[in-house]
Structures are given as structure tokens and as C-alpha cells.
């Protein structure tokens, strides 16, 4: 089962050192043990703290962040003028744009320590208001973005029917948002079907506001299962409109006319009087605070202190995403004096208390199927990059560009180090349009699910495979991609096959890179390593697979032929490993897998240079393992038996029949069987192999 080790982790009782975090195969943390040795556990870099759920997101608004944060010529800026700008902006977004923006945002949120998102989604239809062929198209785009980036998500499709309180006609800018109850139910059904059985996803409902739904609609939604989120009292204007129409303030009207309880989350309940504040706290509902957005739009200040004194629960969200850091959202909360004896607290104690309350409220507000409302035994965790806590938030205007489809360098769950986006294929702006995103391994969310544990054992890893365009190398590259790794390959004169391999890697949701390189030349191996690192990030797993065979009787082998075979196999392996080794040492982890052959032990006629080179690979593996193991790097070899590849097929049917008659398994092996062995050595199951040579050979050689 997966294990992780943190040098420092924030536990319920405070900071602890050398914390071992154990999980089951589903990704749920089963044990947290301080003062424990790391053993074979994956080592988390930086401090590990509880992750923070993000209670409120309109993901598409990240792409306009900074676009409305400026003074207009008239100088009469407000929430309502900002809303007009937003209406103009939403007319530009395609489903592909929406998914690209959401994925970029979710990566950034993960980077900052948000480990789950409640996506309050109301951008449903085409620009003219016509539903897409799949009415849930836009909602499912956000689910896709969450799955590709690894953030936990609660989808909250929003019911939005009117343009003013209790039945006013909508304006043209709202046409993409509008649904009646029946099409809204269809969106909900599609979202529930798409998330069924997904432990990282849930579905709730979001009646947009009292401005957008009628009392009958609100009652219909309240009868459905799941969390309910609603914009409550963000603006003084809507408070005045509600009082004029009903005689009551918005929060009071909700409490009097809807079954508000612990499954409700009131977003922007900013403008409450004292009676509303106490009454909301008594319901067990969660108040969703979005301080950076509320400050940006001049909404006002939530009455947090009296709300907490009344026993209220709150969570935080980033709403329009002008800010995306939990630290910055919590700063105004932590600055407010806490009630009672807690007022004497200072510094990190006050911040820790605010963070703990926000996490508890966040988990309740984005409750998953079967999740209890009570506090959970397990906690979500996020690994922070060293030095990150002291940096300023990313500039909001970095997200103002529209990203064309194809520009995503999507980050997978559980990545252990920074990864850079691949260059944009539509527009070619690369990092200028999609800035590099980083996410540390060990991120998990809500019921303490370790992100990516259900997705594959190599999530977040980058593998370099030499000779990766065909045969065994190709099978290994595809197996690693299927297990969650980004994959770089080098080849020699096989560009077409290499290109199709990269396409196959990309089709598995991973990043691929290919480059022509003759590994017999040390300069070429160094160039490949540098280019692969620039494209995908540092090497976690190196597979030295490149090989060549020149057949001939011993006395006919020339010096050039001998040198060529040995140089490709041994010299290439040596200097390829040397190119990535310093980085592995610096990071304290790495796997090197060298592809030898059972002929290293068995020998064979007319292939003396090949057998010599393969035996050299075994010796190199054992020698380097002695040096590398104390540095956290495991070096092993695989010595396959006869495998059915293009090279062996060229030997003809008679050779194949002869081999099948001598192999105890009665057949040739398949490249995928060697890939499975490589996957074992590269993944958690290979943690106790050091200097070993595994020989899947069907009984051709026993040793």
C-alpha cells in the first residue's frame, strides 16, 4: 500500500517531525505516525499541512481576472458594472475554452494548497442561449478539467431563470445561463451519471440567488438530495429589492421559507443584521466567504466575529479568482479577533484556528455522496513547496488571455515536482499563454484521499526511455504513460514511429516528447536529457533500452562492428545514466532500469559482441547500485528471453518455431510482458529491488 513521508507535518495537535502517512489502495489515509523513519515511502518535499477545500468557484471568470479591476472613464464602478463586463466576456467562450481555463485554474489552485473545488456553474448554453447537443456539455467540461488536473470537485449546476427578484425578465447577457426546472433536472442527471462511482467527485444544486429563481423553484431544488449553494446577500441593492418585494431581508426570507440546514451553503451572506447572523449560525449551514472577490467588488465585510460567537460554521472560496491563495483568503479571517479566551492568541495560532475552521466548513459545504456532516477522523493534506508561503499571490492579469484549444499542458494528480506546460500547438505561445504550473506529490482532499492513487502508480513521474519508438521500448513507454507518467523517448532514424508513440502517450492524457539521438555518442545523450527535461521536467525513471545487434561468426567481426554494438549498449547506457544521475541525487530519488538479455547468461553463436555487451549491462547495474542506493536511487536490470518484435520476426518462421520448441513456456514473450516487469521496478512494488536482474524468459534460462 502507498506510504508517504514528511519531514514536517501539521497534525491536529501541532507540528510533528518525520511523519509517515499510510494509505490504502483507494487513496484513503489509514494511519499517520509521527517520529517514523521513511523506509521505502515516497518522500514529500517541504512542509505538509491540511489541504483547504475551495467552497465557491466560477472557473471561467479566472480568464477575465484583471480585465474589470480598473477604473472606468465614468468613475462609477460597482458590482453591477463588473457584471456587465462579465456578460460581454461570456459570449466569447467555447466549451474548449471553458475547459482550458478551468484546467489552468485548477492547477493553480492545487499549487497554492486548495485540494477540492465546489464549482458553482451557470454558463450552460451556446452564446445565443440554445442548449448544446448534450445539455450538460459545459458542466461536464469542468468535470473533465478536474479529472485531468487531479483536484476533487463538487459540481454545482446552477438554476438561473430570471433577471431580478421573483420573476423579473432576464437580460440578453444572461441568455447562456437560463434554464427552467425540467432542463435543469436533465443537467443534474447527466452530472450524477458522469460522477457515479467517482470518489473524487460529487454533485449538488445551486439555485443562483433570489434574483434568479422563484420560491417554487427553490422548494423543488430543496427536495433533491445533495448540498445546496446559493448567493445570499452580496449587494445592498439586492437586499433593498428583496425587502421591497417581500418585506424581509434575503437571509431572513430564506430562513423563513426554505429548509435551511447543514447541507446548505450561503455564499456572500455579507449583508446580514444581528438577528439574521444569529439565526443562520443556529441552522448549521455554512457561510461561504470569498474575501478577495468581495474586496475586489466592494461587497462589504461579513460579520464574522458575531457569527462565530453564535457558533456559526464557515468556509472560503475564490469566486471570480482575482485571488487564488488560501493564505490570502484566510488573512482577513485570521485578522479578526476571535471570541472569548482565543482573543489572546497571536500569530500562527490564530491563523491555524482560522484554517481549521475553514477546512471543516469547506468539507461540510462540498459534501460528497455518503459523507457525514460531522468532523472526519482523517484530514486532507497538501505538500507545500519550500519557500512558497512567503511569496505574493500570482498577478491576476496573468489569467486574462484566452487559451486556444490544445494549449493545455495538463498536470496530473500527485505530481512530485514542478512540471512545465508543453508548447501550445494552437497559437504557439507556449508558456507565455500557459504559465508553468507546479504541484507537489501528496496532495489529497476531503476524506483524506491521496490524489492520484486511484489513477496509477507513476502519477507525477517523468520517464526517459532510450530506443523507445519500437518493440520493448515502445511497450514500456506506453505502459508508463498508462500508469500516469509523462514519457520522453529517443530513437535513431525512426521519426514516424516515434511520432505515433508520442500521439499514443498524449491520447492517454500524458505528455510525450521524442528526439533523435545516437546514444553511442555521449554528447547526444546529454542533449537528449537536456531537451527532455526542458519539455517535461527532470527524470524520475530512466530506462536504458537502446540496442543493436550485428551478427557474424566470431572471426569475422570487425573492430568497428564490435565497437558499434558495445558503444550503443554499454557506453550509451553509461553516459545516459550519467546525464540524469546528478538530478536524481539532488532530489533524493530515482529509478534506473537497464535492459539486458538472458543471452548475458546463456550466450549464443554468431552474437559474441551482443552477449558481451549485455553481460556488461548486468555488471554495470550491480556496480552502480552500490553507489546509488544510499542516495535514494534504485538501479536494476531486466534480462528478457526471446521476445516477439520486429527484429525477431525478421528471423523468419523457422527460427520462431525452433525457439518455441525449446522454451518451456512454448512461445515467445510479448513486449508488454517486459513492460510489466519494468512497471514493477519503476513503481511502488519495486521499492525493495536493488541491483537485481529480473529475467522474464519463459523458462529459456533458469538462474
FIPALO-117296 format. One record per residue (C-alpha): x, y, z; residue number from 1. Coordinates in pm, whole numbers. Layout:
     xx     yy     zz pos
      X      Y      Z NUM
...
! end
This chain:
     xx     yy     zz pos
      0      0      0   1
    123    357    -66   2
    321    534    202   3
    448    891    218   4
    698   1053    448   5
    708   1419    550   6
    991   1582    737   7
    736   1816    896   8
    357   1794    903   9
     86   1991   1079  10
   -125   1746   1280  11
   -430   1828   1496  12
   -201   1868   1799  13
     54   2086   1620  14
    366   2041   1414  15
    528   1699   1410  16
    853   1572   1260  17
    920   1266   1042  18
    557   1184    978  19
    475    860    796  20
    141    873    612  21
     -2    534    509  22
   -290    488    268  23
   -498    207    126  24
   -532    122   -242  25
   -828    360   -278  26
   -616    653   -158  27
   -768    692    188  28
   -520    768    464  29
   -524    482    713  30
   -251    588    956  31
    -45    894   1043  32
    264    818   1251  33
    499   1090   1379  34
    868   1024   1451  35
    881    741   1199  36
   1166    655    961  37
   1090    698    591  38
   1181    347    486  39
   1063    295    129  40
    794    563    149  41
    775    836   -112  42
    934   1142     45  43
    729   1461     34  44
    930   1778     -9  45
    852   2080    204  46
    607   2102    491  47
    280   1908    478  48
    -36   2076    602  49
   -408   2005    578  50
   -539   2096    234  51
   -814   2355    207  52
  -1144   2295     23  53
  -1248   2581   -205  54
  -1619   2639   -144  55
  -1703   2869   -433  56
  -1574   2893   -789  57
  -1689   3040  -1119  58
  -1394   2897  -1312  59
  -1449   3086  -1638  60
  -1405   3418  -1457  61
  -1038   3340  -1399  62
   -979   3426  -1765  63
  -1115   3778  -1715  64
   -940   3841  -1384  65
   -777   4182  -1410  66
   -997   4280  -1704  67
  -1251   4459  -1487  68
  -1025   4560  -1198  69
   -970   4912  -1329  70
  -1143   5245  -1305  71
  -1383   5317  -1589  72
  -1391   5662  -1758  73
  -1722   5738  -1586  74
  -1576   5653  -1246  75
  -1899   5485  -1133  76
  -1768   5132  -1096  77
  -1956   4872   -892  78
  -2052   4508   -883  79
  -2318   4588  -1142  80
  -2074   4741  -1392  81
  -1841   4447  -1333  82
  -2134   4217  -1410  83
  -2192   4390  -1744  84
  -1828   4329  -1834  85
  -1868   3963  -1739  86
  -2177   3931  -1960  87
  -1980   4057  -2258  88
  -1695   3820  -2181  89
  -1903   3502  -2155  90
  -2016   3543  -2515  91
  -1662   3457  -2627  92
  -1617   3123  -2454  93
  -1645   2788  -2632  94
  -1663   2458  -2441  95
  -1296   2401  -2525  96
  -1207   2745  -2388  97
  -1405   2679  -2070  98
  -1226   2350  -2009  99
   -886   2504  -2080 100
   -947   2792  -1841 101
  -1083   2557  -1572 102
   -787   2320  -1602 103
   -538   2603  -1578 104
   -721   2744  -1278 105
   -743   2408  -1102 106
   -370   2355  -1144 107
   -305   2696   -991 108
   -540   2625   -702 109
   -367   2293   -635 110
    -35   2474   -647 111
   -149   2711   -374 112
   -298   2441   -148 113
   -665   2418   -242 114
   -732   2046   -278 115
  -1102   2045   -369 116
  -1336   2276   -556 117
  -1708   2349   -542 118
  -1780   2463   -898 119
  -2088   2688   -897 120
  -2154   2654  -1266 121
  -2409   2864  -1454 122
  -2254   2900  -1802 123
  -2468   2628  -1961 124
  -2560   2710  -2321 125
  -2435   2841  -2654 126
  -2389   3218  -2693 127
  -2739   3258  -2837 128
  -2891   3064  -2548 129
  -2951   2744  -2745 130
  -2860   2430  -2547 131
  -2568   2224  -2670 132
  -2649   1880  -2814 133
  -2551   1749  -2472 134
  -2728   1991  -2241 135
  -2466   1922  -1973 136
  -2173   1989  -2210 137
  -2031   2284  -2019 138
  -2074   2128  -1676 139
  -1901   1810  -1790 140
  -1614   2016  -1930 141
  -1542   2127  -1574 142
  -1557   1767  -1455 143
  -1309   1677  -1727 144
  -1077   1958  -1621 145
  -1093   1842  -1260 146
  -1014   1484  -1354 147
   -723   1583  -1573 148
   -568   1800  -1305 149
   -649   1583  -1004 150
   -850   1825   -794 151
  -1155   1692   -615 152
  -1475   1852   -742 153
  -1831   1906   -632 154
  -2026   2007   -942 155
  -2296   2259   -857 156
  -2501   2323  -1173 157
  -2681   2649  -1117 158
  -3050   2707  -1180 159
  -3083   3056  -1326 160
  -3416   3156  -1478 161
  -3489   3524  -1408 162
  -3310   3857  -1413 163
  -3448   4003  -1092 164
  -3617   3900   -773 165
  -3901   3651   -811 166
  -3974   3663  -1180 167
  -3821   3970  -1346 168
  -3728   3914  -1710 169
  -3364   3822  -1781 170
  -3137   4049  -1983 171
  -2964   3937  -2308 172
  -2629   3892  -2131 173
  -2785   3616  -1918 174
  -2911   3402  -2209 175
  -2634   3141  -2169 176
  -2734   3084  -1806 177
  -3108   3026  -1837 178
  -3297   2704  -1765 179
  -3641   2602  -1647 180
  -3671   2321  -1395 181
  -3702   2037  -1646 182
  -3384   2106  -1848 183
  -3208   2183  -1522 184
  -3301   1837  -1392 185
  -3155   1687  -1710 186
  -2825   1864  -1644 187
  -2825   1729  -1289 188
  -2899   1376  -1408 189
  -2615   1390  -1660 190
  -2373   1514  -1395 191
  -2479   1245  -1148 192
  -2434    977  -1414 193
  -2090   1108  -1508 194
  -1970   1114  -1146 195
  -2121    782  -1034 196
  -1859    576   -856 197
  -1600    857   -866 198
  -1463    910   -517 199
  -1318   1246   -621 200
  -1645   1393   -749 201
  -1991   1478   -621 202
  -2293   1673   -741 203
  -2508   1931   -566 204
  -2750   2207   -662 205
  -2705   2581   -689 206
  -3016   2796   -716 207
  -2827   3103   -824 208
  -2992   3361   -599 209
  -3329   3502   -504 210
  -3277   3724   -807 211
  -3268   3422  -1040 212
  -3522   3165   -911 213
  -3878   3169   -785 214
  -3993   3034   -446 215
  -4144   2731   -624 216
  -3813   2655   -794 217
  -3632   2686   -464 218
  -3871   2441   -299 219
  -3827   2193   -586 220
  -3449   2206   -551 221
  -3467   2169   -174 222
  -3647   1836   -225 223
  -3349   1692   -416 224
  -3055   1515   -246 225
  -2715   1677   -214 226
  -2558   2002    -95 227
  -2729   2329   -188 228
  -2537   2651   -250 229
  -2695   2991   -312 230
  -2578   3351   -344 231
  -2746   3514    -46 232
  -2691   3884     24 233
  -2389   4010   -165 234
  -2508   4358   -257 235
  -2706   4624    -70 236
  -2913   4673   -384 237
  -3041   4315   -378 238
  -3115   4345     -5 239
  -3327   4652    -78 240
  -3503   4477   -369 241
  -3584   4177   -151 242
  -3721   4396    125 243
  -3934   4585   -126 244
  -4073   4266   -280 245
  -4120   4053     34 246
  -4084   4273    339 247
  -3785   4067    455 248
  -3410   4073    410 249
  -3272   3794    183 250
  -3119   3570    452 251
  -3422   3610    675 252
  -3652   3526    383 253
  -3450   3211    313 254
  -3461   3102    676 255
  -3837   3157    689 256
  -3923   2995    355 257
  -3664   2726    283 258
  -3545   2425    488 259
  -3200   2572    551 260
  -2988   2323    744 261
  -2639   2172    745 262
  -2647   2081    377 263
  -2690   2446    274 264
  -2409   2687    199 265
  -2493   3058    179 266
  -2237   3234    -39 267
  -2181   3607     18 268
  -2414   3631    316 269
  -2239   3963    361 270
  -2525   4195    446 271
  -2698   4040    747 272
  -2830   4215   1051 273
  -2764   4081   1400 274
  -3078   3867   1407 275
  -3001   3708   1071 276
  -2644   3640   1181 277
  -2752   3451   1493 278
  -3030   3268   1311 279
  -2804   3149   1027 280
  -2544   3024   1276 281
  -2813   2821   1453 282
  -2912   2629   1139 283
  -2579   2453   1097 284
  -2549   2589    744 285
  -2210   2702    615 286
  -2133   3063    530 287
  -1918   3076    218 288
  -1673   3367    236 289
  -1476   3489    -67 290
  -1269   3774     77 291
  -1057   3861   -228 292
  -1355   3876   -464 293
  -1571   4055   -209 294
  -1297   4311   -161 295
  -1245   4349   -536 296
  -1616   4415   -594 297
  -1661   4632   -286 298
  -1925   4398   -145 299
  -1868   4473    220 300
  -1742   4272    518 301
  -1905   3959    656 302
  -1992   3984   1030 303
  -1757   3702   1120 304
  -1696   3768   1487 305
  -2062   3769   1598 306
  -2128   3479   1363 307
  -1854   3269   1527 308
  -1968   3372   1873 309
  -2310   3233   1779 310
  -2149   2903   1681 311
  -2154   2952   1304 312
  -1957   2750   1051 313
  -1775   2899    752 314
  -1560   2803    455 315
  -1367   3001    197 316
  -1378   3022   -181 317
  -1211   3223   -453 318
  -1524   3301   -659 319
  -1405   3516   -952 320
  -1042   3412   -887 321
   -879   3753   -869 322
   -701   3578   -582 323
   -629   3206   -572 324
   -437   3155   -247 325
   -594   3009     71 326
   -347   3218    266 327
   -481   3539    118 328
   -843   3434    159 329
   -780   3341    522 330
   -575   3651    609 331
   -878   3876    668 332
  -1041   3596    866 333
   -737   3540   1084 334
   -702   3914   1144 335
  -1045   3938   1305 336
  -1026   3885   1683 337
  -1170   3553   1789 338
  -1424   3532   2070 339
  -1352   3455   2432 340
  -1018   3330   2554 341
   -893   3286   2199 342
   -853   3663   2168 343
   -517   3639   2339 344
   -376   3419   2067 345
   -133   3562   1821 346
     48   3473   1502 347
     26   3124   1364 348
   -214   3005   1636 349
   -482   3243   1514 350
   -412   3154   1152 351
   -418   2784   1234 352
   -754   2819   1405 353
   -897   3004   1107 354
   -759   2744    868 355
   -901   2457   1072 356
  -1247   2614   1082 357
  -1241   2694    711 358
  -1138   2337    629 359
  -1417   2192    843 360
  -1674   2423    689 361
  -1540   2354    343 362
  -1570   1980    384 363
  -1927   2018    502 364
  -2014   2260    222 365
  -1891   2035    -59 366
  -2013   1712     95 367
  -1973   1402   -117 368
  -2214   1111   -150 369
  -2232    933    184 370
  -2017   1191    361 371
  -2123   1267    716 372
  -2170   1624    827 373
  -1968   1562   1144 374
  -1594   1620   1160 375
  -1396   1341    998 376
  -1124   1134   1156 377
   -896   1178    857 378
   -778   1508    722 379
   -688   1632    375 380
   -323   1713    317 381
   -125   1933     84 382
    253   1939     45 383
    390   2290     19 384
    694   2391   -183 385
    975   2522     34 386
    963   2900     44 387
    618   2925   -116 388
    434   3054    186 389
    620   3381    183 390
    556   3474   -179 391
    296   3710   -307 392
     -8   3584   -493 393
     25   3546   -871 394
    -74   3857  -1060 395
   -440   3846  -1152 396
   -382   3976  -1502 397
   -179   3667  -1592 398
   -508   3487  -1648 399
   -663   3746  -1879 400
   -565   3578  -2205 401
   -793   3336  -2386 402
   -627   3000  -2428 403
   -693   2825  -2759 404
   -779   2457  -2757 405
   -464   2247  -2749 406
   -258   2475  -2525 407
   -307   2272  -2209 408
     -5   2116  -2051 409
   -232   1942  -1803 410
    -98   1846  -1464 411
   -180   1505  -1325 412
   -272   1428   -965 413
      2   1366   -714 414
    294   1516   -906 415
    612   1518   -702 416
    785   1818   -859 417
    736   2107  -1097 418
    624   2031  -1449 419
    615   2276  -1737 420
    338   2310  -1990 421
    406   2174  -2333 422
    424   2430  -2609 423
     87   2545  -2733 424
      6   2382  -3066 425
   -267   2636  -3145 426
   -102   2974  -3150 427
    246   2867  -3042 428
    264   3093  -2738 429
    364   2813  -2503 430
    447   2937  -2156 431
    351   3291  -2249 432
    -11   3178  -2271 433
      4   2893  -2021 434
    248   2971  -1746 435
    424   2682  -1582 436
    223   2519  -1306 437
    358   2316  -1018 438
    201   2071   -780 439
    371   1864   -519 440
    314   1496   -460 441
     99   1414   -161 442
   -197   1637   -234 443
   -519   1476   -123 444
   -866   1603    -48 445
  -1169   1564    176 446
  -1191   1211    315 447
   -812   1213    304 448
   -796   1059    -43 449
   -444   1085   -176 450
   -478   1245   -515 451
   -382   1016   -799 452
   -361    692   -601 453
   -661    556   -791 454
   -514    676  -1121 455
   -186    487  -1150 456
    136    411   -966 457
    350    651  -1172 458
    133    961  -1148 459
    351   1269  -1143 460
    663   1090  -1263 461
    862   1157  -1577 462
   1031    869  -1757 463
   1303    880  -2023 464
   1323    572  -2247 465
   1605    524  -2495 466
   1519    323  -2806 467
   1156    394  -2730 468
    999    401  -3074 469
    962     25  -3129 470
    943   -313  -2961 471
   1019   -337  -2592 472
   1097     35  -2557 473
    765    132  -2711 474
    574   -108  -2487 475
    748     31  -2180 476
    675    390  -2282 477
    305    313  -2332 478
    282    117  -2006 479
    441    404  -1814 480
    204    655  -1974 481
    -90    433  -1884 482
     36    430  -1526 483
     43    809  -1513 484
    393    910  -1622 485
    498   1166  -1878 486
    733    996  -2124 487
   1029   1114  -2333 488
   1188    878  -2584 489
   1488    894  -2810 490
   1530    699  -3132 491
   1764    675  -3427 492
   1611    734  -3770 493
   1261    628  -3672 494
   1075    959  -3663 495
    743    824  -3794 496
    717    554  -3526 497
    835    799  -3260 498
    567   1049  -3360 499
    291    789  -3337 500
    426    685  -2998 501
    403   1042  -2868 502
     50   1065  -3004 503
    -40    746  -2819 504
    107    886  -2497 505
    -92   1206  -2540 506
   -408   1005  -2604 507
   -360    855  -2258 508
   -373   1204  -2109 509
      3   1232  -2054 510
    272   1445  -2211 511
    513   1293  -2459 512
    840   1401  -2617 513
   1060   1242  -2882 514
   1403   1324  -3019 515
   1652   1157  -3250 516
   1973   1074  -3069 517
   2253    823  -3119 518
   2317    710  -2761 519
   2664    583  -2857 520
   2772    949  -2856 521
   2787   1095  -2503 522
   2711   1443  -2637 523
   2388   1309  -2789 524
   2275   1151  -2460 525
   2339   1476  -2277 526
   2147   1669  -2542 527
   1851   1431  -2517 528
   1845   1457  -2138 529
   1853   1837  -2152 530
   1580   1858  -2417 531
   1357   1610  -2234 532
   1394   1800  -1909 533
   1307   2127  -2080 534
    996   1968  -2232 535
    868   1751  -1947 536
   1072   1811  -1636 537
   1353   1623  -1458 538
   1391   1249  -1497 539
   1241   1026  -1228 540
   1277    698  -1419 541
   1542    616  -1679 542
   1504    308  -1898 543
   1820    228  -2096 544
   1669     19  -2373 545
   1852    124  -2691 546
   2024   -168  -2855 547
   2170   -303  -3175 548
   2291   -643  -3295 549
   2544   -721  -3566 550
   2553  -1092  -3630 551
   2851  -1288  -3758 552
   3096  -1561  -3677 553
   3349  -1461  -3413 554
   3643  -1447  -3654 555
   3456  -1221  -3898 556
   3361   -946  -3653 557
   3547   -624  -3728 558
   3666   -376  -3471 559
   3412   -123  -3600 560
   3126   -373  -3564 561
   3236   -468  -3212 562
   3271   -105  -3109 563
   2932    -16  -3251 564
   2747   -289  -3059 565
   2927   -225  -2731 566
   2905    153  -2764 567
   2528    151  -2815 568
   2459    -93  -2532 569
   2722    -13  -2270 570
   2866    327  -2347 571
   2521    467  -2427 572
   2377    328  -2105 573
   2670    458  -1900 574
   2656    816  -2024 575
   2275    831  -2038 576
   2266    737  -1671 577
   2541    989  -1602 578
   2333   1264  -1765 579
   2034   1221  -1529 580
   2214   1093  -1219 581
   2307   1431  -1062 582
   1946   1548  -1071 583
   1828   1226   -911 584
   2087   1265   -638 585
   1981   1624   -573 586
   1615   1522   -543 587
   1694   1215   -335 588
   1505    967   -551 589
   1517    794   -888 590
   1489    463  -1070 591
   1728    339  -1340 592
   1626     29  -1534 593
   1872   -124  -1780 594
   1751   -368  -2045 595
   1997   -658  -2069 596
   1918  -1007  -2207 597
   1913  -1368  -2093 598
   2191  -1409  -2350 599
   2416  -1235  -2097 600
   2398  -1563  -1903 601
   2327  -1815  -2181 602
   2540  -1689  -2468 603
   2479  -1787  -2827 604
   2652  -1839  -3161 605
   2727  -1555  -3403 606
   2635  -1284  -3149 607
   2952  -1255  -2940 608
   2957   -871  -2927 609
   2589   -863  -2832 610
   2632  -1116  -2549 611
   2942   -931  -2430 612
   2754   -601  -2420 613
   2452   -750  -2241 614
   2676   -906  -1977 615
   2836   -566  -1935 616
   2494   -417  -1865 617
   2440   -663  -1580 618
   2780   -579  -1432 619
   2720   -206  -1467 620
   2382   -239  -1295 621
   2526   -417   -994 622
   2817   -176   -962 623
   2614    142   -989 624
   2355      7   -746 625
   2620     13   -472 626
   2680    384   -521 627
   2324    491   -597 628
   2120    313   -330 629
   2243    527    -37 630
   2136    833   -237 631
   1778    709   -282 632
   1828    581   -638 633
   1748    220   -726 634
   1931     62  -1019 635
   1807   -268  -1161 636
   1813   -461  -1487 637
   1577   -676  -1690 638
   1713   -967  -1890 639
   1432  -1073  -2123 640
   1415  -1402  -2307 641
   1317  -1423  -2675 642
   1053  -1155  -2738 643
    834  -1116  -3044 644
    937   -785  -3200 645
   1010   -654  -3549 646
   1369   -773  -3513 647
   1281  -1129  -3413 648
   1003  -1152  -3671 649
   1266  -1076  -3934 650
   1441  -1402  -3836 651
   1158  -1590  -4005 652
    908  -1861  -3906 653
   1167  -2140  -3883 654
   1363  -1956  -3616 655
   1044  -1879  -3425 656
    937  -2245  -3437 657
   1276  -2359  -3312 658
   1263  -2116  -3021 659
    910  -2217  -2927 660
   1019  -2581  -2919 661
   1298  -2506  -2669 662
   1127  -2252  -2441 663
    938  -2418  -2156 664
    653  -2167  -2195 665
    612  -2286  -2553 666
    601  -1940  -2705 667
    790  -1615  -2747 668
    732  -1340  -2499 669
    549  -1019  -2580 670
    691   -669  -2537 671
    404   -588  -2299 672
    527   -862  -2063 673
    865   -693  -2036 674
    688   -361  -1990 675
    502   -510  -1695 676
    835   -602  -1536 677
    966   -251  -1597 678
    649   -109  -1441 679
    708   -322  -1134 680
   1063   -190  -1094 681
    956    170  -1161 682
    658    174   -926 683
    591    124   -555 684
    619   -254   -594 685
    985   -219   -691 686
   1091    -45   -371 687
   1295   -343   -241 688
   1479   -427   -564 689
   1838   -302   -564 690
   2099   -424   -811 691
   1869   -703   -924 692
   1838   -854  -1269 693
   1490   -985  -1336 694
   1467  -1232  -1623 695
   1121  -1292  -1769 696
   1222  -1553  -2027 697
    958  -1825  -2031 698
   1198  -2081  -1888 699
   1460  -2035  -2157 700
   1721  -1980  -1885 701
   1689  -2063  -1515 702
   1919  -1889  -1272 703
! end
